[in-house]
Amino acid sequence: MLYHTDVVGLGLNAMDTICVVPRFPKPNAKIRLGEVRVEPGGQVATALTTCTRLGLRARYIGSVGTDDWGKAQLASLRAENLELCVREVERASSQIAVILLE
């Protein structure tokens, strides 16, 4: 059976921890976080999610670890109705990012 796919992406998916700060911290200093949220991200996964939200059929090709971050990444990709070709890698750490947002 053949499936129609409009867009295929190969590459990065991640879970982003976004920290809202009143200003960028000075080196070796602490700063109070105004808000912290965890959201799915990664350049390729985000672009493909945008494609599906615009009505295109998109396929994601990539890998994740079998850790909790990887499980969260897979859940977010599935929730966006992406066709998945994902390799789950035992004992691998999934991609995460910490983002400071001023």
Secondary structure in CASP SS format (residue, H / E / C, confidence):
PFRMAT SS
TARGET T0000
AUTHOR 0000-0000-0000
METHOD secondary structure of the structure
MODEL  1
M C 1.00
L C 1.00
Y C 1.00
H C 1.00
T C 1.00
D C 1.00
V E 1.00
V E 1.00
G E 1.00
L E 1.00
G C 1.00
L C 1.00
N C 1.00
A E 1.00
M E 1.00
D E 1.00
T E 1.00
I E 1.00
C E 1.00
V E 1.00
V C 1.00
P C 1.00
R C 1.00
F C 1.00
P C 1.00
K C 1.00
P C 1.00
N C 1.00
A C 1.00
K C 1.00
I C 1.00
R C 1.00
L C 1.00
G C 1.00
E E 1.00
V E 1.00
R E 1.00
V E 1.00
E E 1.00
P E 1.00
G E 1.00
G C 1.00
Q H 1.00
V H 1.00
A H 1.00
T H 1.00
A H 1.00
L H 1.00
T H 1.00
T H 1.00
C H 1.00
T H 1.00
R H 1.00
L C 1.00
G C 1.00
L C 1.00
R C 1.00
A E 1.00
R E 1.00
Y E 1.00
I E 1.00
G E 1.00
S E 1.00
V E 1.00
G E 1.00
T C 1.00
D C 1.00
D H 1.00
W H 1.00
G H 1.00
K H 1.00
A H 1.00
Q H 1.00
L H 1.00
A H 1.00
S H 1.00
L H 1.00
R H 1.00
A H 1.00
E C 1.00
N C 1.00
L C 1.00
E E 1.00
L E 1.00
C E 1.00
V E 1.00
R E 1.00
E E 1.00
V E 1.00
E C 1.00
R C 1.00
A C 1.00
S C 1.00
S C 1.00
Q C 1.00
I E 1.00
A E 1.00
V E 1.00
I E 1.00
L E 1.00
L E 1.00
E C 1.00
END
